[in-house]
Each structure stands twice: as structure tokens, then as C-alpha cells.
Amino acid sequence: MKLLLINANTTEAITDRLVAIARDLAPPGVTIRGATGRFGARYIASRASSAVAAHAAIDAYAEHGAEADAVLIGCFGDPGLDALRELAPVPVLGLADASAAAAQGRRFGVVTGGAAWKPMLEEFFAGRGHAGQLAGIRTVAPTGGEIARDPDGALALLAESCRACVEQDGAEVVILGGAGLAGLATRLSVGVPVLCSVEVGVRAALAALGQGGAGLMPHGAVETIGLSPALAARLSADSGP
């Protein structure tokens, strides 16, 4: 079985980190392949860069997804999630969507890097039916990319925000969101479970291997211009009814 892990930003070091975590968690017989966005931001931290990342995610799937048995979008905020679910005939998961599911009905708070993510994530979780479950979103000033470069320097800020989620927002679970924050959840103790979105997403994707997906383009073939050859070919295939 093969899991394709798509990093929709353009930082190869983040892809390598995600793949390493996934390989540690994967059982024997599962192959992990990473794909990095060909274009876009080094690290997603705005609506514009997130919109570009959605294109980069489906572009990466078109190029590398032919033999995948499941796909994981390794960016919190899940750029391109629904578009990939439309295209791919295998399960497609995202870090944020999987993390909300892992809260198992408990009120969850989110801590992540970059102030622009607060309204974006509030809209994301509301759109997926989690508004009543979301206790709050706390951001720290460094972006996820900056935290990835200096995790020790951000640990105190992250701990403070996690405690605020619990003590002020009433969170029963805290999600540490973002690829740049991977591996830090075990270093935070705030009285409630702290979930690493990357580990949660990887485990969910591994569990979904081989289950099949929708993979339906209800609009049928699409005529395009200016896309990569792989993505243009994928969109031009008539998969509709």
C-alpha cells in the first residue's frame, strides 16, 4: 500500500519532516512518498498563499498520485481538500479535518503560528460543521515556517496559548496545528490532551488505505489552458456520469 503525502507549500525540508514522521508511524508494507508544491509560498500564511496552495496540491496529485492508495494533505487548513476528493479515486485526508474528527466530539481549541490563520481556520471548521465544537483558535506571532526553524524558541509561546485554550476558552482537547509544529505536542503539558495535527493526520490516512474514495468529476471533462501537462490530462479525462 502506498500513501502520498502532499506538502502544498514549497519548503522541501517540511516535506522531508512529514515523510519521516509518517514512516515512523507506518506499519511494514506501507510505502510513504512525499510531494512538494512546484510553486507558491514557502509556508502558507495568508488567504492568497492558501489559494495558490490548493492549486499546488491538485497539481502534485496529478503528477505523483497515480499509484497512491490514499492521499494526505500535509498542511493545516487542508488547501484543495474537496477538489482532491473530487479528483482522486482513493481516500483524501487533511490535517485539520482529521484533527477535528480525532477530538471525538469534545470541545477543541487550536494553537498555530501566524495571525492570519485565525479567521481562516474559524471559517474552515464552521464550513465542515464543527463551529459548536470549536472552543477557540489561538495564534502565536511566528509563522509555522519560523517555528519549524526554531522550535525551542517558540515553545513558551505555544504553551501559553495552549493554556489559554483550556483555562479561558474551555477546550477539552488542544490541537497543535501545522506541519511546522510537528513533534512539539509531546513537549506541552496543559492538563488536557494536546494533539499533533501531523501525527493525527498520518494515522487517519494510514487507517484509510485501500478504502476507496469518491473520485468523481460530476462536470465531466474540462478544457484548460496553462496548466501542467499532468493536471491538464487529469482534468480532461471524462469521469462524469
DRENDO-205432 format. One record per residue: residue in one letter; y, x, z of N, C-alpha, C, O, CB in turn. Coordinates in steps of 0.05 Angstrom, whole numbers, padded with zeros to 5 digits, always signed. Glycine has a CB too. Layout:
AYXZYXZYXZYXZYXZ
...
% end
This chain:
M-00024+00017+00000+00000+00000+00000+00025+00018+00000+00025+00039+00012+00000-00019+00025
K+00046+00008-00013+00070+00024-00017+00095+00008-00008+00099-00015-00016+00073+00033-00046
L+00111+00021+00009+00136+00009+00018+00159+00024+00006+00161+00049+00009+00138+00009+00049
L+00177+00010-00008+00201+00022-00019+00224+00017+00001+00230-00006+00007+00208+00010-00047
L+00236+00039+00010+00258+00037+00029+00284+00044+00014+00288+00067+00006+00254+00056+00053
I+00301+00024+00010+00326+00028-00006+00349+00033+00013+00356+00017+00030+00331+00004-00024
N+00362+00056+00009+00387+00062+00023+00409+00057+00003+00413+00072-00017+00388+00092+00033
A+00424+00035+00007+00443+00026-00013+00470+00041-00012+00488+00035-00027+00448-00003-00010
N+00472+00060+00007+00495+00078+00005+00486+00104-00008+00463+00106-00016+00507+00084+00034
T+00503+00123-00011+00497+00146-00028+00492+00172-00012+00495+00194-00023+00519+00151-00047
T+00486+00170+00013+00481+00193+00030+00451+00199+00032+00436+00185+00045+00493+00189+00058
E+00442+00220+00018+00414+00227+00017+00403+00233+00045+00379+00227+00050+00409+00250-00001
A+00419+00244+00062+00409+00251+00089+00401+00226+00105+00382+00227+00120+00431+00266+00105
I+00415+00204+00101+00408+00179+00113+00381+00169+00103+00364+00160+00118+00430+00157+00109
T+00377+00171+00076+00352+00163+00065+00329+00179+00077+00308+00168+00084+00352+00167+00034
D+00333+00205+00078+00312+00223+00090+00306+00215+00119+00283+00215+00127+00321+00252+00089
R+00326+00208+00133+00323+00200+00161+00307+00174+00163+00288+00171+00179+00350+00196+00175
L+00314+00154+00146+00300+00129+00146+00270+00133+00138+00252+00121+00151+00313+00110+00127
V+00265+00149+00118+00238+00153+00109+00222+00167+00131+00198+00161+00135+00238+00170+00084
A+00234+00186+00145+00219+00200+00167+00212+00180+00189+00189+00182+00199+00237+00222+00178
I+00230+00163+00196+00224+00143+00217+00201+00124+00207+00183+00119+00222+00249+00126+00224
A+00203+00115+00182+00183+00097+00171+00155+00111+00170+00135+00098+00176+00191+00088+00143
R+00154+00136+00163+00129+00150+00161+00116+00153+00189+00092+00153+00192+00132+00177+00148
D+00133+00157+00209+00122+00159+00237+00110+00132+00246+00091+00132+00262+00145+00167+00256
L+00121+00110+00236+00112+00084+00245+00089+00072+00227+00074+00055+00236+00135+00064+00245
A+00087+00083+00203+00067+00071+00184+00039+00079+00191+00034+00101+00200+00074+00081+00156
P+00020+00061+00188-00008+00067+00192-00019+00083+00169-00006+00085+00148-00025+00041+00196
P-00043+00095+00172-00055+00110+00150-00059+00092+00125-00064+00068+00128-00082+00122+00159
G-00055+00104+00102-00059+00089+00078-00034+00076+00066-00034+00065+00044-00079+00068+00082
V-00011+00077+00081+00014+00066+00072+00032+00089+00062+00037+00108+00077+00028+00050+00094
T+00042+00087+00038+00060+00107+00027+00089+00097+00029+00095+00074+00022+00053+00113-00002
I+00106+00114+00039+00135+00107+00041+00150+00122+00020+00148+00146+00017+00146+00114+00070
R+00166+00108+00004+00183+00120-00015+00212+00112-00010+00218+00089-00006+00175+00112-00044
G+00230+00131-00010+00258+00126-00006+00273+00126-00033+00267+00142-00051+00270+00146+00013
A+00293+00109-00035+00311+00109-00059+00340+00107-00049+00346+00089-00033+00304+00085-00078
T+00357+00124-00059+00385+00125-00051+00402+00113-00073+00396+00117-00097+00394+00154-00045
G+00423+00098-00066+00441+00087-00086+00452+00108-00105+00460+00129-00096+00463+00072-00072
R+00452+00101-00130+00462+00120-00150+00492+00122-00150+00504+00142-00159+00452+00113-00178
F+00505+00101-00139+00535+00100-00139+00544+00085-00115+00528+00071-00102+00545+00086-00166
G+00569+00087-00108+00580+00072-00086+00590+00091-00063+00593+00115-00067+00560+00053-00075
A+00593+00078-00040+00604+00093-00017+00584+00111-00004+00559+00106-00006+00615+00073+00004
R+00593+00132+00008+00575+00149+00024+00563+00134+00047+00539+00137+00053+00590+00174+00034
Y+00579+00117+00059+00569+00099+00081+00585+00073+00079+00609+00074+00077+00572+00113+00109
I+00571+00050+00080+00584+00024+00077+00601+00017+00101+00590+00017+00124+00563+00003+00071
A+00627+00012+00097+00644+00006+00120+00666-00013+00112+00687-00014+00125+00656+00032+00131
S+00662-00029+00091+00682-00049+00083+00669-00069+00065+00646-00066+00056+00706-00035+00068
R+00683-00091+00059+00672-00112+00041+00668-00101+00013+00648-00106+00000+00691-00136+00041
A+00688-00085+00004+00686-00074-00023+00662-00056-00026+00647-00058-00045+00711-00059-00030
S+00658-00038-00007+00635-00019-00009+00609-00034-00005+00588-00026-00016+00638+00003+00012
S+00609-00056+00011+00585-00072+00014+00578-00087-00012+00554-00089-00019+00588-00092+00037
A+00598-00096-00026+00594-00110-00052+00582-00090-00072+00563-00097-00087+00620-00122-00063
V+00593-00066-00073+00582-00046-00091+00553-00039-00083+00536-00035-00100+00599-00020-00091
A+00548-00038-00057+00521-00031-00047+00501-00052-00055+00477-00045-00060+00522-00028-00017
A+00508-00077-00057+00489-00098-00066+00480-00092-00094+00456-00094-00101+00502-00126-00064
H+00499-00084-00112+00491-00076-00139+00474-00051-00138+00453-00050-00152+00517-00070-00156
A+00481-00031-00121+00465-00007-00119+00437-00013-00110+00418+00000-00118+00479+00013-00100
A+00434-00032-00092+00407-00039-00082+00389-00051-00104+00366-00042-00106+00409-00059-00059
I+00399-00070-00120+00382-00081-00140+00378-00061-00163+00357-00061-00177+00395-00107-00151
D+00398-00043-00167+00394-00022-00187+00372-00003-00178+00355+00005-00195+00421-00006-00190
A+00371+00004-00152+00350+00021-00142+00323+00008-00144+00303+00021-00150+00356+00029-00113
Y+00322-00018-00138+00296-00032-00141+00286-00032-00170+00262-00027-00175+00299-00061-00130
A+00304-00037-00188+00296-00038-00216+00285-00011-00225+00267-00009-00241+00320-00045-00234
E+00296+00011-00214+00288+00038-00222+00262+00047-00208+00246+00060-00220+00310+00058-00216
H+00259+00039-00183+00237+00050-00167+00217+00030-00155+00198+00038-00142+00249+00066-00144
G+00221+00004-00161+00205-00016-00147+00180-00026-00161+00167-00044-00150+00222-00038-00141
A+00173-00014-00183+00151-00025-00199+00125-00027-00184+00110-00046-00187+00148-00009-00224
E+00119-00007-00167+00093-00006-00154+00095-00013-00124+00076-00010-00109+00081+00021-00157
A+00118-00022-00115+00122-00028-00087+00107-00053-00079+00106-00073-00094+00152-00031-00080
D+00096-00053-00055+00083-00077-00043+00102-00091-00024+00095-00113-00015+00057-00069-00030
A+00124-00079-00016+00145-00091+00000+00169-00073-00003+00167-00050-00010+00136-00094+00030
V+00193-00085+00002+00218-00071+00000+00234-00075+00025+00236-00098+00036+00234-00081-00025
L+00246-00054+00035+00264-00056+00059+00291-00045+00051+00293-00022+00042+00252-00040+00083
I+00312-00061+00054+00339-00052+00050+00348-00038+00076+00351-00051+00097+00359-00075+00042
G+00351-00012+00075+00357+00004+00100+00386+00006+00107+00395+00027+00115+00346+00031+00097
C+00401-00016+00103+00429-00017+00111+00434-00042+00127+00427-00064+00118+00448-00016+00085
F+00446-00039+00150+00451-00063+00167+00473-00079+00153+00494-00068+00145+00460-00054+00196
G+00469-00105+00151+00486-00122+00134+00471-00131+00109+00479-00150+00096+00512-00108+00127
D+00449-00116+00103+00430-00125+00082+00442-00130+00055+00438-00152+00044+00415-00149+00092
P+00458-00112+00044+00470-00117+00018+00449-00122-00004+00431-00106-00008+00488-00094+00010
G+00453-00144-00018+00435-00150-00040+00409-00164-00032+00391-00167-00048+00428-00126-00055
L+00407-00172-00007+00381-00183+00003+00372-00207-00013+00349-00207-00022+00385-00191+00033
D+00388-00227-00016+00379-00251-00031+00375-00246-00060+00357-00257-00072+00400-00274-00027
A+00392-00229-00072+00388-00222-00100+00361-00208-00104+00347-00213-00124+00411-00204-00110
L+00354-00190-00086+00328-00176-00088+00305-00195-00084+00284-00192-00097+00327-00153-00069
R+00308-00214-00066+00287-00233-00062+00283-00251-00086+00261-00260-00091+00293-00251-00037
E+00304-00254-00102+00302-00269-00127+00287-00253-00148+00272-00264-00164+00330-00277-00137
L+00292-00227-00148+00280-00209-00169+00252-00200-00163+00235-00198-00181+00298-00185-00172
A+00246-00194-00138+00222-00180-00131+00198-00199-00126+00202-00219-00112+00226-00162-00107
P+00175-00193-00136+00151-00209-00131+00137-00201-00105+00114-00209-00100+00132-00207-00154
V+00150-00185-00088+00139-00176-00063+00159-00182-00041+00182-00188-00046+00132-00145-00064
P+00150-00181-00015+00169-00186+00006+00192-00166+00006+00189-00142+00002+00154-00185+00033
V+00216-00177+00011+00240-00161+00014+00253-00167+00041+00258-00190+00047+00261-00166-00010
L+00257-00145+00057+00269-00149+00083+00294-00132+00086+00298-00113+00071+00248-00141+00105
G+00311-00140+00105+00335-00125+00111+00337-00120+00141+00325-00134+00157+00360-00140+00102
L+00351-00099+00149+00353-00091+00177+00365-00113+00194+00354-00119+00216+00369-00066+00180
A+00386-00125+00185+00400-00145+00202+00383-00171+00204+00380-00182+00226+00427-00152+00191
D+00373-00180+00182+00357-00204+00182+00332-00201+00199+00325-00219+00215+00349-00212+00154
A+00319-00178+00197+00294-00173+00213+00301-00170+00242+00285-00179+00259+00281-00148+00203
S+00324-00158+00248+00331-00155+00277+00337-00181+00290+00329-00185+00313+00355-00136+00279
A+00351-00199+00276+00356-00226+00287+00330-00240+00293+00327-00254+00313+00373-00242+00269
A+00310-00238+00275+00284-00250+00279+00270-00238+00303+00256-00252+00318+00267-00247+00254
A+00273-00212+00307+00260-00198+00329+00271-00206+00356+00258-00202+00376+00262-00168+00325
A+00295-00218+00356+00306-00228+00382+00290-00252+00393+00292-00258+00416+00335-00235+00378
Q+00274-00264+00375+00256-00286+00383+00270-00308+00398+00260-00317+00419+00233-00274+00400
G+00292-00317+00388+00306-00340+00399+00325-00333+00422+00340-00350+00431+00286-00359+00409
R+00324-00309+00432+00342-00301+00454+00370-00296+00443+00373-00289+00419+00331-00276+00469
R+00390-00299+00460+00417-00292+00452+00419-00262+00448+00412-00246+00465+00438-00302+00473
F+00429-00254+00424+00431-00226+00419+00460-00217+00413+00476-00232+00402+00413-00219+00395
G+00465-00193+00422+00490-00180+00415+00485-00157+00396+00463-00147+00395+00505-00170+00441
V+00505-00150+00381+00503-00128+00362+00524-00107+00368+00547-00113+00373+00506-00139+00333
V+00515-00082+00368+00534-00059+00370+00530-00042+00346+00507-00034+00339+00528-00043+00397
T+00552-00036+00332+00551-00020+00308+00577-00004+00305+00596-00007+00320+00546-00037+00283
G+00577+00013+00285+00600+00030+00280+00618+00020+00258+00608+00011+00237+00591+00058+00274
G+00645+00021+00262+00663+00012+00241+00674-00016+00246+00659-00035+00245+00650+00013+00214
A+00700-00018+00252+00712-00044+00259+00709-00065+00238+00708-00089+00244+00741-00040+00265
A+00709-00058+00212+00707-00077+00191+00681-00093+00191+00680-00115+00179+00710-00064+00164
W+00661-00083+00205+00635-00096+00205+00635-00122+00223+00618-00139+00218+00614-00077+00215
K+00653-00124+00241+00652-00148+00259+00654-00174+00244+00635-00190+00247+00674-00146+00280
P+00675-00179+00229+00675-00205+00214+00654-00207+00193+00643-00229+00188+00702-00209+00202
M+00647-00185+00181+00626-00186+00160+00599-00194+00172+00585-00210+00160+00623-00158+00146
L+00592-00183+00195+00567-00190+00207+00567-00218+00219+00547-00232+00219+00560-00170+00229
E+00590-00226+00230+00592-00254+00240+00586-00274+00217+00572-00293+00222+00620-00259+00252
E+00597-00268+00194+00592-00286+00171+00563-00284+00162+00550-00304+00155+00610-00278+00148
F+00552-00260+00163+00524-00256+00154+00505-00273+00172+00489-00288+00162+00516-00227+00155
F+00508-00269+00199+00489-00283+00217+00494-00314+00217+00475-00329+00219+00493-00273+00245
A+00519-00322+00214+00524-00351+00212+00511-00362+00187+00499-00384+00187+00554-00356+00212
G+00513-00348+00165+00502-00357+00140+00471-00359+00140+00460-00373+00124+00510-00339+00118
R+00459-00344+00158+00429-00345+00160+00420-00362+00184+00397-00360+00192+00418-00316+00162
G+00438-00377+00195+00431-00396+00216+00429-00386+00244+00417-00398+00261+00405-00408+00209
H+00441-00363+00249+00439-00350+00275+00465-00352+00292+00468-00339+00312+00432-00321+00272
A+00484-00369+00283+00510-00370+00297+00507-00377+00326+00520-00365+00343+00529-00390+00283
G+00490-00396+00332+00486-00404+00360+00471-00384+00377+00473-00384+00402+00471-00430+00361
Q+00457-00366+00364+00441-00346+00378+00457-00320+00382+00451-00304+00400+00416-00340+00363
L+00478-00316+00366+00494-00292+00367+00513-00293+00391+00531-00309+00392+00510-00288+00341
A+00509-00275+00410+00526-00273+00434+00553-00260+00427+00573-00267+00438+00512-00258+00456
G+00552-00240+00409+00577-00226+00402+00571-00201+00387+00548-00190+00388+00594-00220+00426
I+00591-00190+00374+00589-00165+00360+00610-00146+00370+00634-00152+00371+00592-00169+00329
R+00601-00123+00378+00619-00102+00388+00617-00078+00369+00596-00069+00361+00611-00093+00417
T+00641-00068+00361+00641-00044+00344+00655-00021+00358+00672-00025+00376+00656-00051+00318
V+00646+00003+00351+00659+00027+00361+00675+00039+00338+00669+00034+00314+00639+00047+00373
A+00695+00055+00344+00713+00066+00324+00699+00083+00303+00704+00080+00279+00734+00082+00336
P+00681+00101+00311+00667+00117+00290+00650+00099+00272+00637+00081+00281+00650+00139+00303
T+00650+00105+00246+00632+00091+00228+00603+00100+00233+00598+00120+00247+00640+00096+00198
G+00585+00086+00221+00557+00094+00223+00552+00122+00213+00536+00137+00224+00539+00074+00209
G+00566+00129+00191+00563+00155+00180+00572+00177+00199+00559+00198+00201+00577+00157+00154
E+00595+00172+00212+00605+00191+00232+00587+00193+00256+00583+00215+00267+00633+00183+00241
I+00575+00171+00264+00556+00172+00287+00531+00187+00279+00521+00202+00296+00549+00143+00295
A+00522+00184+00255+00499+00199+00246+00503+00229+00247+00485+00244+00252+00491+00191+00217
R+00528+00237+00241+00534+00266+00241+00538+00277+00270+00533+00301+00274+00560+00271+00226
D+00545+00259+00289+00549+00268+00316+00540+00247+00336+00557+00235+00349+00579+00275+00321
P+00514+00242+00337+00504+00220+00355+00510+00225+00384+00517+00205+00398+00475+00217+00351
D+00509+00249+00394+00514+00254+00422+00543+00247+00429+00548+00237+00451+00509+00284+00429
G+00562+00252+00410+00590+00246+00416+00596+00217+00417+00616+00209+00429+00607+00259+00395
A+00578+00200+00405+00583+00171+00405+00567+00156+00426+00571+00132+00430+00576+00160+00378
L+00550+00170+00441+00531+00156+00459+00546+00141+00481+00538+00118+00487+00513+00176+00471
A+00567+00152+00493+00581+00139+00514+00595+00114+00504+00595+00093+00517+00602+00158+00527
L+00607+00115+00480+00619+00091+00468+00599+00069+00463+00604+00046+00468+00634+00099+00443
L+00576+00077+00453+00555+00057+00447+00545+00045+00472+00541+00020+00473+00532+00070+00432
A+00541+00060+00493+00531+00050+00519+00551+00030+00531+00544+00009+00541+00526+00072+00539
E+00577+00037+00529+00598+00019+00539+00598-00008+00525+00601-00029+00537+00626+00032+00537
S+00595-00007+00498+00595-00031+00482+00570-00048+00487+00571-00072+00488+00597-00024+00453
C+00547-00034+00491+00522-00049+00497+00525-00063+00524+00516-00086+00526+00499-00030+00498
R+00536-00050+00544+00540-00063+00570+00559-00087+00568+00555-00107+00581+00551-00042+00590
A+00580-00084+00551+00598-00107+00547+00584-00131+00534+00590-00154+00541+00622-00098+00530
C+00566-00125+00516+00550-00147+00504+00535-00162+00525+00533-00187+00524+00530-00136+00483
V+00524-00148+00544+00507-00160+00565+00525-00174+00586+00521-00197+00593+00489-00140+00579
E+00544-00159+00597+00560-00168+00620+00581-00188+00613+00588-00206+00629+00572-00144+00634
Q+00593-00185+00589+00615-00203+00581+00607-00224+00562+00618-00246+00562+00637-00186+00570
D+00588-00218+00544+00581-00237+00523+00555-00252+00529+00549-00272+00516+00577-00222+00497
G+00540-00243+00549+00516-00257+00557+00492-00252+00539+00474-00269+00537+00521-00286+00557
A+00491-00229+00527+00469-00222+00509+00444-00217+00526+00444-00204+00546+00475-00197+00492
E+00421-00228+00516+00395-00223+00528+00381-00200+00514+00361-00189+00525+00378-00248+00528
V+00390-00193+00491+00379-00171+00474+00403-00159+00461+00422-00173+00452+00358-00181+00454
V+00403-00132+00458+00424-00119+00443+00412-00105+00419+00392-00090+00422+00440-00099+00461
I+00424-00109+00396+00414-00096+00371+00433-00073+00365+00457-00077+00362+00412-00116+00347
L+00422-00049+00363+00438-00026+00354+00436-00025+00324+00415-00017+00313+00428+00001+00368
G+00457-00033+00310+00455-00038+00282+00465-00015+00265+00486-00004+00269+00471-00062+00275
G+00448-00008+00245+00457+00011+00225+00439+00035+00223+00428+00045+00243+00484+00020+00231
A+00436+00045+00198+00419+00069+00194+00430+00093+00208+00414+00110+00217+00416+00074+00164
G+00456+00095+00210+00468+00118+00223+00463+00119+00253+00467+00140+00266+00497+00118+00219
L+00454+00096+00265+00449+00095+00294+00419+00096+00300+00411+00093+00323+00461+00069+00305
A+00404+00101+00280+00374+00102+00284+00367+00123+00304+00377+00145+00304+00360+00108+00257
G+00348+00116+00322+00338+00134+00342+00353+00135+00368+00345+00148+00387+00338+00161+00331
L+00376+00120+00370+00392+00122+00394+00386+00100+00414+00394+00102+00437+00421+00120+00386
A+00372+00079+00406+00367+00056+00424+00352+00065+00449+00357+00054+00470+00351+00034+00409
T+00333+00083+00446+00317+00091+00470+00334+00108+00489+00325+00112+00512+00293+00108+00460
R+00357+00116+00481+00375+00132+00499+00395+00115+00514+00412+00125+00528+00389+00153+00483
L+00393+00088+00510+00412+00070+00523+00398+00051+00542+00378+00038+00534+00428+00054+00501
S+00407+00050+00567+00395+00032+00587+00417+00014+00597+00435+00023+00611+00382+00049+00610
V+00415-00012+00591+00436-00031+00598+00425-00056+00612+00439-00076+00614+00452-00039+00573
G+00399-00055+00620+00388-00078+00635+00374-00099+00618+00361-00116+00629+00409-00091+00650
V+00377-00097+00591+00363-00115+00573+00351-00098+00551+00359-00075+00548+00382-00138+00562
P+00332-00109+00535+00322-00093+00513+00343-00085+00493+00360-00102+00486+00299-00108+00498
V+00343-00060+00484+00360-00051+00463+00343-00045+00439+00325-00027+00440+00377-00025+00471
L+00347-00059+00417+00331-00056+00393+00344-00038+00373+00368-00040+00367+00325-00084+00380
C+00328-00020+00362+00337-00003+00339+00332-00019+00314+00309-00025+00307+00322+00025+00339
S+00353-00025+00299+00350-00042+00275+00332-00028+00254+00318-00042+00240+00377-00048+00263
V+00332-00002+00253+00316+00012+00233+00286+00009+00241+00270+00002+00223+00323+00042+00232
E+00279+00014+00266+00251+00011+00274+00242-00017+00271+00219-00022+00263+00248+00021+00303
V+00259-00037+00279+00251-00065+00276+00247-00072+00247+00227-00085+00240+00273-00083+00288
G+00265-00063+00229+00262-00069+00201+00237-00057+00189+00224-00069+00173+00286-00059+00186
V+00232-00032+00196+00208-00018+00185+00183-00033+00194+00165-00038+00178+00207+00011+00194
R+00181-00039+00220+00157-00053+00229+00153-00080+00215+00131-00088+00208+00159-00057+00260
A+00175-00095+00211+00173-00120+00197+00164-00117+00168+00148-00132+00158+00200-00135+00198
A+00175-00096+00155+00167-00091+00127+00138-00083+00125+00123-00091+00107+00185-00069+00115
L+00129-00066+00144+00101-00058+00144+00082-00082+00148+00061-00084+00136+00096-00037+00166
A+00091-00100+00166+00075-00124+00171+00074-00143+00147+00055-00158+00144+00086-00139+00195
A+00094-00141+00130+00096-00159+00107+00082-00148+00082+00080-00162+00062+00124-00164+00100
L+00072-00123+00083+00060-00111+00060+00037-00128+00048+00019-00137+00063+00049-00083+00067
G+00039-00133+00023+00017-00148+00009+00018-00178+00012+00000-00192+00002-00009-00139+00020
Q+00039-00189+00025+00040-00217+00029+00051-00233+00005+00047-00257+00003+00057-00223+00053
G+00064-00219-00013+00076-00232-00036+00103-00243-00030+00110-00248-00007+00058-00255-00046
G+00119-00246-00051+00146-00256-00048+00152-00276-00069+00135-00284-00085+00167-00233-00050
A+00177-00285-00070+00185-00306-00089+00186-00294-00118+00172-00304-00135+00212-00318-00082
G+00202-00274-00121+00204-00261-00147+00211-00279-00170+00200-00277-00192+00178-00247-00153
L+00228-00299-00165+00234-00319-00185+00263-00317-00194+00281-00319-00177+00227-00347-00175
M+00268-00315-00220+00295-00316-00230+00298-00344-00243+00292-00347-00267+00301-00293-00251
P+00308-00364-00229+00308-00391-00240+00325-00394-00264+00322-00413-00279+00317-00410-00218
H+00344-00376-00268+00362-00378-00291+00349-00366-00316+00360-00369-00338+00388-00364-00286
G+00326-00353-00314+00313-00341-00337+00326-00315-00345+00340-00302-00328+00313-00360-00360
A+00323-00307-00370+00333-00281-00379+00364-00281-00379+00377-00302-00384+00323-00275-00407
V+00375-00258-00373+00404-00254-00371+00412-00233-00391+00401-00211-00391+00414-00248-00342
E+00432-00239-00408+00443-00219-00426+00464-00203-00411+00482-00215-00399+00455-00232-00452
T+00462-00176-00412+00480-00159-00396+00493-00138-00413+00485-00133-00436+00465-00147-00372
I+00512-00124-00402+00524-00101-00414+00533-00081-00393+00543-00090-00372+00548-00109-00432
G+00529-00056-00397+00539-00035-00379+00521-00029-00356+00528-00011-00340+00565-00043-00369
L+00498-00042-00353+00480-00036-00330+00462-00013-00337+00459-00005-00361+00464-00061-00323
S+00448-00002-00317+00428+00018-00322+00406+00006-00340+00401-00019-00339+00416+00029-00296
P+00392+00022-00356+00371+00011-00373+00349-00004-00357+00340-00025-00365+00358+00033-00388
A+00342+00007-00333+00321-00006-00317+00330-00033-00307+00315-00053-00308+00314+00012-00293
L+00355-00036-00298+00365-00061-00287+00369-00081-00310+00363-00105-00307+00390-00058-00271
A+00380-00071-00332+00384-00089-00355+00357-00101-00365+00355-00124-00371+00398-00075-00378
A+00336-00084-00365+00310-00093-00374+00299-00113-00354+00287-00133-00362+00291-00070-00376
R+00303-00108-00328+00292-00127-00308+00306-00154-00310+00293-00175-00307+00296-00116-00280
L+00332-00154-00314+00346-00179-00316+00341-00194-00342+00344-00219-00344+00376-00174-00313
S+00334-00179-00362+00329-00192-00388+00301-00204-00390+00296-00219-00409+00333-00172-00411
A+00284-00198-00371+00257-00210-00371+00259-00239-00363+00271-00245-00342+00238-00194-00352
D+00247-00256-00379+00249-00285-00373+00228-00292-00353+00204-00297-00360+00246-00301-00399
S+00236-00294-00327+00217-00301-00306+00220-00329-00296+00208-00338-00277+00220-00282-00282
G+00237-00344-00310+00242-00372-00301+00220-00390-00309+00200-00382-00321+00268-00382-00314
P+00223-00416-00301+00202-00435-00306+00200-00441-00336+00183-00458-00344+00207-00461-00291
% end
